[in-house]
Amino acid sequence: MEFIKPNTLKELLEIISTITGEKYYFAGGTDINIQIKKDIIRNGKIIFINHIKELNGIKEDENYILIGSTTTFRQIIESKLLNDKLPFFQKSLNNFASPLIQSQATIGGNIANGSPTADVVPLLLVLDGKLELISNSMNRTINLKDFFTGYKKFILKPDEIIKSIFIPQNAENGFDTFYEKIGSRKALSIAKIAVAGLKKVVNNEINEIKIAVGSLNEYPRRLDLIEDYLLNKDLKDIDFKKIRIILKEEITPITDLRSDKDYRFEVCLNLIKKFLLKPDSG
Ligand SMILES: Cc1cc2nc3c(=O)[nH]c(=O)nc-3n(C[C@H](O)[C@H](O)[C@H](O)COP(=O)(O)OP(=O)(O)OC[C@H]3O[C@@H](n4cnc5c(N)ncnc54)[C@H](O)[C@@H]3O)c2cc1C
């Protein structure tokens, strides 16, 4: 195993464009350290990126809140800008891991580790988050929902990294918000099921609806079919038996050490129900 510490973003991008074999980025190291310890990662190059200033920090432009990929969850939780502009996003991450992990773990690492349980992903999905990807030869922006292609698989090219995350300025405005993560305990808990939702209800009718789930498929995703069923529906006409049938098509929960698939399915359904029946905060 070889460790590399580039001095600048330019140098980082040049180095990664020349590496053909296995490589990993060490941002906060909270996932990668465990993979090294467990011998899941044995070879390849480990490239430090958490000191590169262009990759860190939270700022805004006219249209977006921009979060650098190596921004830690502590920075997110303490950001005044996020408190003003995206308070739902910020508050939902208060229970991320523990204070120690929050000060190391980064938002880019949470996404690129590719775990179905990554806390930030369902939240970013309902907020219509985008990723800015950068390489030595190009820079492109994609919708986060198009990033994942399978379990720990994404569209990132071998010489690309996540530079930043964009969230539209008005992503939360006027929405009723919902986020619940079910784990084995309150602190330091990896999600067994997570549901994030935004809804706009006018005269009892659902005018806009976004629901995303984590830990229930190979990667967190929006529930497009359920959203289609709910759009423009009067709240009193929602048929939860129908939602149960659609949900069977949309999620494929697994049984593992933490929970079985039937439990995951029922809890997910109950959380969706709780979100839909949650009184309008406006
Ligand atoms: C005790 C403990 C508790 C935890 N609790 C939670 C929790 O509550 N919720 C949760 O979601 N996770 C949790 N985690 C998992 C982990 O902390 C998060 O996934 C974290 O956000 C990973 O970020 P990192 O910076 O440490 O990633 P790293 O370990 O540095 O990297 C992880 C992966 O992402 C890749 N990567 C990193 N940055 C980039 C980039 N900019 N571009 C492309 N690829 C990149 C690396 O190559 C690597 O494969 C926990 C972990 C531990 C050890």
Ligand as a Chemical Component Dictionary entry (heavy atoms), coordinates in Angstrom:
data_LIG
# 
_chem_comp.id                   LIG 
_chem_comp.type                 NON-POLYMER 
_chem_comp.pdbx_formal_charge   0 
_chem_comp.three_letter_code    LIG 
# 
loop_
_chem_comp_atom.comp_id 
_chem_comp_atom.atom_id 
_chem_comp_atom.alt_atom_id 
_chem_comp_atom.type_symbol 
_chem_comp_atom.charge 
_chem_comp_atom.model_Cartn_x 
_chem_comp_atom.model_Cartn_y 
_chem_comp_atom.model_Cartn_z 
_chem_comp_atom.pdbx_ordinal 
LIG C1  C1  C 0 -18.109 4.632  14.862 1  
LIG C2  C2  C 0 -18.705 5.013  13.525 2  
LIG C3  C3  C 0 -19.991 5.526  13.483 3  
LIG C4  C4  C 0 -20.563 5.876  12.238 4  
LIG N1  N1  N 0 -21.829 6.384  12.217 5  
LIG C5  C5  C 0 -22.396 6.722  11.044 6  
LIG C6  C6  C 0 -23.716 7.262  11.000 7  
LIG O1  O1  O 0 -24.387 7.490  12.025 8  
LIG N2  N2  N 0 -24.233 7.533  9.778  9  
LIG C7  C7  C 0 -23.545 7.317  8.615  10 
LIG O2  O2  O 0 -24.068 7.598  7.545  11 
LIG N3  N3  N 0 -22.275 6.843  8.636  12 
LIG C8  C8  C 0 -21.693 6.535  9.815  13 
LIG N4  N4  N 0 -20.419 6.034  9.823  14 
LIG C9  C9  C 0 -19.696 5.824  8.561  15 
LIG C10 C10 C 0 -18.731 6.983  8.176  16 
LIG O3  O3  O 0 -18.371 7.755  9.289  17 
LIG C11 C11 C 0 -19.366 7.903  7.121  18 
LIG O4  O4  O 0 -19.727 7.172  5.970  19 
LIG C12 C12 C 0 -18.437 9.072  6.732  20 
LIG O5  O5  O 0 -19.201 10.145 6.235  21 
LIG C13 C13 C 0 -17.357 8.706  5.716  22 
LIG O6  O6  O 0 -16.623 9.888  5.445  23 
LIG P1  P1  P 0 -15.037 9.904  5.512  24 
LIG O7  O7  O 0 -14.611 11.261 5.161  25 
LIG O8  O8  O 0 -14.538 9.390  6.831  26 
LIG O9  O9  O 0 -14.702 8.872  4.354  27 
LIG P2  P2  P 0 -13.337 8.106  4.050  28 
LIG O10 O10 O 0 -13.235 6.929  4.963  29 
LIG O11 O11 O 0 -12.209 9.057  4.007  30 
LIG O12 O12 O 0 -13.660 7.613  2.561  31 
LIG C14 C14 C 0 -14.728 6.727  2.320  32 
LIG C15 C15 C 0 -14.798 6.355  0.839  33 
LIG O13 O13 O 0 -15.169 7.470  0.057  34 
LIG C16 C16 C 0 -14.202 7.739  -0.974 35 
LIG N5  N5  N 0 -14.105 9.205  -1.059 36 
LIG C17 C17 C 0 -13.941 10.067 -0.005 37 
LIG N6  N6  N 0 -14.011 11.336 -0.439 38 
LIG C18 C18 C 0 -14.195 11.284 -1.785 39 
LIG C19 C19 C 0 -14.339 12.282 -2.803 40 
LIG N7  N7  N 0 -14.312 13.595 -2.536 41 
LIG N8  N8  N 0 -14.519 11.869 -4.087 42 
LIG C20 C20 C 0 -14.565 10.552 -4.387 43 
LIG N9  N9  N 0 -14.435 9.574  -3.461 44 
LIG C21 C21 C 0 -14.246 9.935  -2.178 45 
LIG C22 C22 C 0 -12.930 7.052  -0.525 46 
LIG O14 O14 O 0 -12.152 6.624  -1.640 47 
LIG C23 C23 C 0 -13.474 5.870  0.255  48 
LIG O15 O15 O 0 -13.772 4.797  -0.616 49 
LIG C24 C24 C 0 -19.817 5.701  11.052 50 
LIG C25 C25 C 0 -18.503 5.204  11.103 51 
LIG C26 C26 C 0 -17.952 4.877  12.314 52 
LIG C27 C27 C 0 -16.525 4.365  12.355 53 
# 
loop_
_chem_comp_bond.comp_id 
_chem_comp_bond.atom_id_1 
_chem_comp_bond.atom_id_2 
_chem_comp_bond.value_order 
_chem_comp_bond.pdbx_ordinal 
LIG C1  C2  SING 1  
LIG C2  C3  SING 2  
LIG C2  C26 DOUB 3  
LIG C3  C4  DOUB 4  
LIG C4  N1  SING 5  
LIG C4  C24 SING 6  
LIG N1  C5  DOUB 7  
LIG C5  C6  SING 8  
LIG C5  C8  SING 9  
LIG C6  O1  DOUB 10 
LIG C6  N2  SING 11 
LIG N2  C7  SING 12 
LIG C7  O2  DOUB 13 
LIG C7  N3  SING 14 
LIG N3  C8  DOUB 15 
LIG C8  N4  SING 16 
LIG N4  C9  SING 17 
LIG N4  C24 SING 18 
LIG C9  C10 SING 19 
LIG C10 O3  SING 20 
LIG C10 C11 SING 21 
LIG C11 O4  SING 22 
LIG C11 C12 SING 23 
LIG C12 O5  SING 24 
LIG C12 C13 SING 25 
LIG C13 O6  SING 26 
LIG O6  P1  SING 27 
LIG P1  O7  DOUB 28 
LIG P1  O8  SING 29 
LIG P1  O9  SING 30 
LIG O9  P2  SING 31 
LIG P2  O10 DOUB 32 
LIG P2  O11 SING 33 
LIG P2  O12 SING 34 
LIG O12 C14 SING 35 
LIG C14 C15 SING 36 
LIG C15 O13 SING 37 
LIG C15 C23 SING 38 
LIG O13 C16 SING 39 
LIG C16 N5  SING 40 
LIG C16 C22 SING 41 
LIG N5  C17 SING 42 
LIG N5  C21 SING 43 
LIG C17 N6  DOUB 44 
LIG N6  C18 SING 45 
LIG C18 C19 SING 46 
LIG C18 C21 DOUB 47 
LIG C19 N7  SING 48 
LIG C19 N8  DOUB 49 
LIG N8  C20 SING 50 
LIG C20 N9  DOUB 51 
LIG N9  C21 SING 52 
LIG C22 O14 SING 53 
LIG C22 C23 SING 54 
LIG C23 O15 SING 55 
LIG C24 C25 DOUB 56 
LIG C25 C26 SING 57 
LIG C26 C27 SING 58 
# 
